[in-house]
């Protein structure tokens, strides 16, 4: 293990099994080790068997300048401090698979936000040595489109969590979530069989899909962002800087947290990206039958990127 992620042991009766704790740390080490200099410590707290269950499936959130606490019923509580420490308090029956899903999603987004990144709810691939990102709500097809481009030979960068930081005034993308997350219908459209792939959670049929080809390990310049939108015909339209900022704010992964803390910095980050990165609305029919033509359409459009 590199020194990017450190594991501090706690008394045996208070912590998760050491094997699970170590594997969760290795997952984050794989994500953060090459690009983030600050060390990250992951340690496991108690399994709380006495806490009253939440009535809603929405996460409980508490946030201040240095700490964010996220909790989900049936999953557990995650405390993130200064972008350098995660304490995991699993729910009594939470599996390692479920802990991984939340750790490599919203918890990772909080870590990266605390480290100063702008974290978008987006997926990305690499075309001609630069990153192209797709923004959209759940179910809009950003993961499916990234997977289709990956199957056409373009390196996969990240799915769902897309962190950006600035290097000499240039926004760059950090590789984050190294697997695609797809529903069976999308897998069928890509010519794959999903039954052999692991489910993200036992109760849902969405699958974890390894990308094709050599995976991106280093940061890449961000060349273009597409905002997915439904339409009867395919089209691309450039957004004004103001429209682009609005879309970036809408599709920030930690937007709910930023309303409580860091809203001004967040707005400045979105404005800085909108000034230098073309943001375009990609209008399309929401049909998997359109996928082959849509991938070619995106390839052609990016070839003419200004």
For each residue, the residues with C-beta under 8 A, 3 or more apart:
1: 5 25 26 29
2: 5 29 33
3: 6 39
4: 29 32 33 36 39 40
5: 1 2 25 26 28 29 32 33 39 40 41 42
6: 3 25 39 40 41 42
7: 21 22 25 41 42 43
8: 41 43
9: 15 18 43
10: 14 15 43 44 45
11: 14 15
12: 15
13:
14: 10 11 45 46
15: 9 10 11 12 18 21 43 44 45 46
16: 20 21 44 47 88 90
17: 20 21
18: 9 15 21 22
19: 22 23
20: 16 17 23 24 44 96 99
21: 7 15 16 17 18 24 25 42 43 44 88
22: 7 18 19 25 26
23: 19 20 26 27 96
24: 20 21 27 28 42 88 96 99 100 103
25: 1 5 6 7 21 22 28 29 42
26: 1 5 22 23 29 30
27: 23 24 30 31 100 103 104
28: 5 24 25 31 32 40 42 86 103 104 108 111
29: 1 2 4 5 25 26 32 33 40
30: 26 27 33 178
31: 27 28 104 108 175 176 177 178
32: 4 5 28 29 35 36 40 111
33: 2 4 5 29 30 36
34: 217 218
35: 32 174 175 218 219
36: 4 32 33 40 112 115 174
37:
38: 83 84 115
39: 3 4 5 6 84
40: 4 5 6 28 29 32 36 83 84 85 86 111
41: 5 6 7 8 84 85 86
42: 5 6 7 21 24 25 28 85 86 88
43: 7 8 9 10 15 21 85 86 87 88
44: 10 15 16 20 21 87 88 89 90
45: 10 14 15 77 79 87 88 89
46: 14 15 89
47: 16 76 89 90 91 92 94
48: 51 76 77 89 91 92
49: 92
50:
51: 48
52:
53: 73
54: 57 58 60 71 72 73
55:
56: 73
57: 54 72 73
58: 54
59: 70 71 72 106
60: 54 69 70 71 72
61: 68 69 70 256 257 260
62: 67 68 69
63: 67 68 69 257 260 261
64: 67 68 261
65: 261
66: 81 82
67: 62 63 64 79 80 81 82
68: 61 62 63 64 79 80 110 114 257
69: 60 61 62 63 77 78 79 80
70: 59 60 61 77 78 80 102 106 107 110
71: 54 59 60 75 76 77 78
72: 54 57 59 60 75 76 91 102
73: 53 54 56 57 91
74: 91 93 94 98
75: 71 72 90 91 94 98 99 102
76: 47 48 71 72 88 89 90 91 94 99 102
77: 45 48 69 70 71 88 89
78: 69 70 71 86 87 88 89 102 103 107 110
79: 45 67 68 69 85 86 87 89
80: 67 68 69 70 83 85 86 107 110 111 114
81: 66 67 84 85 87 114
82: 66 67 85 114
83: 38 40 80 111 112 113 114 115 116
84: 38 39 40 41 81
85: 40 41 42 43 79 80 81 82
86: 28 40 41 42 43 78 79 80 103 107 111
87: 43 44 45 78 79 81
88: 16 21 24 42 43 44 45 76 77 78 99 103
89: 44 45 46 47 48 76 77 78 79
90: 16 44 47 75 76 94 99
91: 47 48 72 73 74 75 76 94
92: 47 48 49
93: 74
94: 47 74 75 76 90 91 98 99
95: 98 99 202
96: 20 23 24 99 100
97: 100 101 198 199 200 201 202
98: 74 75 94 95 101 102 201
99: 20 24 75 76 88 90 94 95 96 102 103
100: 24 27 96 97 103 104
101: 97 98 104 105 200 201
102: 70 72 75 76 78 98 99 105 106 107
103: 24 27 28 78 86 88 99 100 107 108
104: 27 28 31 100 101 107 108 161 177
105: 101 102 108 109 160 161 177
106: 59 70 102 109 110 253 254
107: 70 78 80 86 102 103 104 110 111
108: 28 31 103 104 105 111 112 161 176 177
109: 105 106 112 113 119 161 163 253 254
110: 68 70 78 80 106 107 113 114 254 257
111: 28 32 40 80 83 86 107 108 114 115
112: 36 83 108 109 115 117 119 161 163 174 176
113: 83 109 110 116 117 119 253 254 257 258 262
114: 68 80 81 82 83 110 111
115: 36 38 83 111 112
116: 83 113 165
117: 112 113 163 164 165 174
118: 163 164 165 171 248 252 266 269 270 273
119: 109 112 113 161 162 163 164 252 253 254
120: 133 135 162 163 164 248 251 252 253
121: 135 137 160 161 162 251 252 253
122: 133 134 135 136 142 158 160 162 225 251
123: 133 134 142 143 145 146 158 159 160 162 180
124: 131 132 133 134 146 157 158 162 173
125: 131 132 146 149 150 154 155 156 157
126: 129 130 131 132 154 155 156 157 216 220
127: 130 132 149 154 223 299 302
128: 302
129: 126 220 221
130: 126 127 220 221 222 223 224
131: 124 125 126 157 172 173 220 221 222 223
132: 124 125 126 127 149 223 224 225 226 298 302
133: 120 122 123 124 162 173 222 224 225 226
134: 122 123 124 142 145 146 225 226 228 282
135: 120 121 122 142 225 226 227 228 247 248 251
136: 122 140 141 142 227 228 251
137: 121 140 251
138:
139:
140: 136 137 228 286
141: 136 144 145 186 228 284 286
142: 122 123 134 135 136 145 146 228
143: 123 146 147 159 160 180 181 182 186
144: 141 147 148 182 186 189 190 288 291
145: 123 134 141 142 148 149 228 291 294 295 298
146: 123 124 125 134 142 143 149 150 156 159 180
147: 143 144 150 151 156 180 182 186 190 209 211
148: 144 145 151 152 189 190 291 292 294 295
149: 125 127 132 145 146 152 154 295 298 299
150: 125 146 147 153 154 155 156 180 211 212 213
151: 147 148 190 212
152: 148 149 295 299
153: 150 212 213
154: 125 126 127 149 150
155: 125 126 150 211 213 214 215 216
156: 125 126 146 147 150 159 178 180 211 212 213 215 216
157: 124 125 126 131 162 173 175 216 220
158: 122 123 124 161 162 163 173 174 175 176 177 178
159: 123 143 146 156 177 179 180 181
160: 105 121 122 123 143 177 181
161: 104 105 108 109 112 119 121 158 176 177 253
162: 119 120 121 122 123 124 133 157 158 173 176 253
163: 109 112 117 118 119 120 158 173 174 176
164: 117 118 119 120 171 172 173 174 222 269 273
165: 116 117 118 171 172 174 219
166: 169 170 171 172 272
167: 170 172 219
168:
169: 166 276
170: 166 167 221 222 276
171: 118 164 165 166 221 222 272 273 276 277
172: 131 164 165 166 167 219 220 221 222
173: 124 131 133 157 158 162 163 164 219 220 221 222
174: 35 36 112 117 158 163 164 165 219
175: 31 35 157 158 178 215 216 217 218 219
176: 31 108 112 158 161 162 163
177: 31 104 105 108 158 159 160 161 181
178: 30 31 156 158 175 211 215
179: 159 208 209 210 211
180: 123 143 146 147 150 156 159 208 209 210 211
181: 143 159 160 177 200 206 207 208 209
182: 143 144 147 186 187 190 194 206 207 209
183: 186 187 205 206 207
184: 187 188 194 205 207
185: 188 189 288
186: 141 143 144 147 182 183 189 190 288
187: 182 183 184 190 192 193 194 197 207 209
188: 184 185 191 192 194 288
189: 144 148 185 186 288 289 291
190: 144 147 148 151 182 186 187 291
191: 188
192: 187 188 209
193: 187 196
194: 182 184 187 188 197 205 207 209
195:
196: 193
197: 187 194 207 208 209
198: 97 207 208
199: 97 202 204 205 206 207 208
200: 97 101 181 204 206 207 208
201: 97 98 101 204 206
202: 95 97 199
203:
204: 199 200 201
205: 183 184 194 199
206: 181 182 183 199 200 201
207: 181 182 183 184 187 194 197 198 199 200
208: 179 180 181 197 198 199 200
209: 147 179 180 181 182 187 192 194 197
210: 179 180
211: 147 150 155 156 178 179 180 215
212: 150 151 153 156
213: 150 153 155 156
214: 155
215: 155 156 175 178 211
216: 126 155 156 157 175 220
217: 34 175
218: 34 35 175
219: 35 165 167 172 173 174 175
220: 126 129 130 131 157 172 173 216
221: 129 130 131 170 171 172 173
222: 130 131 133 164 170 171 172 173 225 273 277
223: 127 130 131 132 277 278 302 305
224: 130 132 133 277 278 279 280 302 305
225: 122 132 133 134 135 222 244 248 273 277 278 279 280
226: 132 133 134 135 236 279 280 281 282 298
227: 135 136 239 247 251 279 280 281 282
228: 134 135 136 140 141 142 145 282 284
229: 281 282 283 284
230: 283 284 285 286
231: 234 235 283 284 285
232: 285
233: 283 285
234: 231 282 283 284 285 290 293 294 297
235: 231 282 283
236: 226 280 281 282 283 297 301
237: 280 281 283
238: 278 279 280
239: 227 243 244 247 279 280 281
240: 243 244
241: 244 245 271 274 275
242: 245 246
243: 239 240 246 247 279
244: 225 239 240 241 247 248 270 273 274 279
245: 241 242 248 249 267 270 271 274
246: 242 243 249 250
247: 135 227 239 243 244 250 251 279
248: 118 120 135 225 244 245 251 252 270 273 274 279
249: 245 246 252 255 266 267 270
250: 246 247 255
251: 120 121 122 135 136 137 227 247 248
252: 118 119 120 121 248 249 255 258 266 270
253: 106 109 113 119 120 121 161 162
254: 106 109 110 113 119 257 258
255: 249 250 252 258 259
256: 61 259 260
257: 61 63 68 110 113 254 260 261 262
258: 113 252 254 255 261 262 263 266
259: 255 256 263
260: 61 63 256 257
261: 63 64 65 257 258
262: 113 257 258 265 266
263: 258 259 266 267
264: 267 268
265: 262 268 269
266: 118 249 252 258 262 263 269 270
267: 245 249 263 264 270 271
268: 264 265 271 272
269: 118 164 265 266 272 273
270: 118 244 245 248 249 252 266 267 273 274
271: 241 245 267 268 274 275
272: 166 171 268 269 275 276
273: 118 164 171 222 225 244 248 269 270 276 277 279
274: 241 244 245 248 270 271 277 279
275: 241 271 272
276: 169 170 171 272 273
277: 171 222 223 224 225 273 274
278: 223 224 225 238 305 306
279: 224 225 226 227 238 239 243 244 247 248 273 274
280: 224 225 226 227 236 237 238 239 301
281: 226 227 229 236 237 239
282: 134 226 227 228 229 234 235 236 298
283: 229 230 231 233 234 235 236 237
284: 141 228 229 230 231 234 290 294
285: 230 231 232 233 234 290
286: 140 141 230
287: 290
288: 144 185 186 188 189 291
289: 189
290: 234 284 285 287 293 294
291: 144 145 148 189 190 288 294 295
292: 148 295 296
293: 234 290 296 297
294: 145 148 234 284 290 291 297 298
295: 145 148 149 152 291 292 298 299
296: 292 293 299 300
297: 234 236 293 294 300 301
298: 132 145 149 226 282 294 295 301 302
299: 127 149 152 295 296 302 303
300: 296 297 303 304
301: 236 280 297 298 304 305
302: 127 128 132 223 224 298 299 305
303: 299 300
304: 300 301
305: 223 224 278 301 302
306: 278
